Amino acid sequence: MDQGELVTSAPLAARLEVPSGPLFFPVTAYGPDGALDLDTYRLHVRRGVEAGAAAVFACCGTGEFHALTPEEFENCVRAAVEATESRVPVIAGAGYGTALAVRCARLAEDAGADGLLAMPPYLVRAGQEGMLRHYREIAAATPLPVIVYQRDNALFTPETVVGLARTDGIIGLKDGHGDLDLMQRTVSAVRAAAPGDFLYFNGLPTAELTQPAYRGLGITLYSSAVFCFVPEIALACHTAFRTGDGATVDRLTDGFYRPFADLRAQGHGYAVSLVKAGVRMRGLEVGEVRPPLQEPAGDHVKQLAHLIERGLALLEEDM
């Protein structure tokens, strides 16, 4: 691996660097029998692209990566590639231990993905040297550019991120941890290590809520699970961030995003199951979440319906 200058995979990095819209993390659709429903999944992805998504992150956290067999994973990624028709890049999840993550990477390549989001390794809490080796082996297994996801048991020192940024094929870091002091030191360390571009993403749940703070660090990219079920609100918020429309950001934060985050905190796994309930509520039957996740409580679903109505009404106020 290259240990000198920062390196980047220009085609994907350039397409992600200044996105035209939110980064879309579609849910995975299941039929009544619990099997994959690829037709509905393609429709979900296609609608997201048509609504203004700048990229599709297939089979990642919101897409229940953990619940898919390798064969299902490959089929979903291929379906996402088909649905986007090369209009936006498709980035696929990859994870578990090193061997399975490498297998996912190669399956994603075969399915036509443009890049990978490397999820935290399964369960273990490894040292910095071991994690660096893990992600380097994923990057070496395929020519697909890799974004590393920092959260839970995969937390990195600034020095380790410098090592990641110097690894051929690794183009960015998605932060789902939320330690802004650590992120500032990480950005500074990578910037000082060598010239070149390295991408950073705000990957916290309901990232729009924390995006003003991340923008203060110069991090403009963020994931949007809300885009799955109310793309109108997510796109309006993204445009407000991009244009400096603080009044719209505040109105959407106070009237929709903060209450949604409060509701999401009411149940384990709601970062996925509540989003999926929202997709169904907007008219697309994507099925329920697979175990061990569970569906949100009925009262919470009712609260979500009211929040969607309120959020859409806030957009009307701006017209």
C-alpha positions, -999 to 999 in steps of 0.1 A, spaced: 0 0 0 11 35 -7 23 52 25 33 85 9 10 111 -6 -27 111 0 -44 93 -28 -80 94 -41 -101 77 -67 -110 108 -87 -141 96 -106 -162 87 -75 -146 113 -52 -153 140 -77 -189 130 -81 -194 130 -43 -174 161 -34 -201 187 -42 -233 167 -43 -263 181 -62 -287 166 -36 -290 144 -5 -271 111 -2 -298 85 -4 -297 53 18 -327 33 5 -345 7 27 -345 -29 14 -379 -40 2 -394 -74 13 -425 -91 1 -453 -105 23 -433 -138 26 -403 -119 39 -382 -125 7 -366 -97 -13 -390 -77 -34 -366 -64 -61 -392 -48 -82 -403 -26 -53 -367 -20 -44 -359 -8 -79 -389 15 -78 -378 29 -44 -343 36 -57 -356 51 -90 -380 74 -72 -352 86 -50 -329 94 -80 -358 112 -97 -364 132 -65 -329 145 -66 -306 121 -48 -269 127 -56 -259 91 -48 -274 58 -37 -259 39 -8 -273 4 -13 -275 -22 14 -260 -1 42 -274 6 77 -308 18 66 -309 -10 40 -305 -37 67 -271 -49 55 -269 -70 86 -300 -90 76 -290 -99 41 -274 -131 28 -244 -126 4 -267 -136 -25 -294 -112 -15 -268 -85 -11 -255 -90 -46 -290 -90 -60 -299 -58 -42 -268 -40 -53 -273 -51 -89 -310 -39 -87 -298 -5 -74 -273 -2 -103 -301 -11 -128 -325 14 -113 -301 44 -113 -291 38 -149 -257 54 -143 -274 88 -134 -258 88 -99 -232 65 -83 -241 35 -63 -221 28 -32 -226 -6 -15 -221 -17 21 -194 -42 30 -187 -56 65 -184 -83 91 -150 -99 94 -123 -92 69 -130 -124 48 -167 -117 45 -161 -80 39 -138 -88 11 -164 -112 -3 -190 -84 -2 -166 -60 -19 -161 -84 -48 -198 -92 -50 -205 -54 -52 -179 -50 -79 -195 -79 -99 -229 -62 -94 -217 -30 -110 -213 -7 -79 -192 24 -81 -178 22 -45 -180 7 -11 -190 19 24 -170 -3 48 -191 -10 78 -176 -17 113 -163 -52 117 -186 -76 135 -186 -74 173 -149 -74 181 -131 -43 196 -98 -43 178 -67 -22 182 -59 6 158 -32 -15 139 -56 -44 134 -84 -21 121 -60 -4 97 -50 -38 83 -87 -48 80 -97 -18 59 -65 -20 38 -73 -56 30 -108 -46 19 -94 -18 -3 -68 -42 -18 -95 -67 -28 -112 -46 -54 -106 -15 -75 -138 0 -60 -131 32 -39 -138 27 -2 -154 50 24 -147 38 59 -176 41 85 -165 52 120 -190 42 147 -196 19 176 -166 -6 178 -147 11 149 -134 43 163 -101 57 150 -74 80 163 -64 108 140 -32 90 132 -51 59 121 -72 80 98 -40 95 83 -30 59 76 -64 52 60 -61 83 38 -27 72 26 -40 39 16 -46 34 -21 -84 31 -27 -97 46 5 -112 79 -3 -131 90 28 -144 86 63 -181 86 74 -185 96 110 -213 80 130 -196 86 164 -203 124 168 -172 135 188 -166 169 172 -133 174 190 -120 141 176 -133 150 141 -116 184 142 -83 168 152 -87 141 126 -94 166 98 -64 187 109 -41 157 111 -51 144 76 -48 179 61 -13 183 75 -1 148 65 0 153 28 -17 173 0 -47 158 -16 -85 153 -12 -101 131 15 -138 131 19 -157 133 52 -193 125 58 -217 132 88 -231 97 93 -251 103 125 -288 92 126 -309 121 113 -277 138 103 -296 170 93 -300 178 130 -262 179 136 -252 191 101 -248 228 112 -221 217 136 -204 195 110 -204 223 85 -184 243 111 -157 217 106 -159 220 68 -178 187 65 -207 193 40 -215 157 31 -241 138 51 -264 108 49 -301 113 48 -324 86 60 -353 111 60 -349 113 22 -363 77 20 -398 88 30 -400 126 27 -375 135 0 -392 169 -3 -382 179 32 -347 164 29 -341 182 -4 -354 215 10 -330 212 40 -301 202 17 -307 233 -5 -310 255 26 -276 243 39 -260 248 5 -274 283 0 -270 295 36 -307 298 42 -306 296 80 -342 305 85 -354 274 65 -329 252 83 -341 265 117 -378 261 107 -373 225 95 -351 217 125 -376 230 151 -407 217 133 -396 184 119 -360 171 125 -358 176 162 -392 160 169 -383 132 145 -351 125 163 -369 125 197 -394 100 183 -366 79 168 -350 77 203 -382 60 217 -373 26 204 -343 4 197 -337 1 159 -360 29 151 -333 45 129 -343 17 105 -378 5 114 -393 40 118 -378 50 84 -393 19 68 -427 27 84 -424 62 68 -418 47 34 -449 26 37 -469 55 49 -460 74 18 -475 47 -4 -447 22 -12 -451 -13 3 -415 -22 13 -425 -47 40 -415 -49 76 -380 -50 90 -364 -84 95 -355 -98 130 -338 -90 153 -352 -55 145 -389 -50 152 -417 -27 140 -423 6 158 -452 8 183 -486 18 169 -486 51 188 -452 60 175 -464 53 139 -493 77 145 -468 103 158 -447 98 127 -477 104 105 -484 137 122 -447 147 119 -448 140 81 -479 162 78 -462 189 98 -430 188 78 -448 190 45 -469 219 58 -437 237 67 -426 235 31 -460 250 20 -453 280 43 -421 287 24 -438 289 -10 
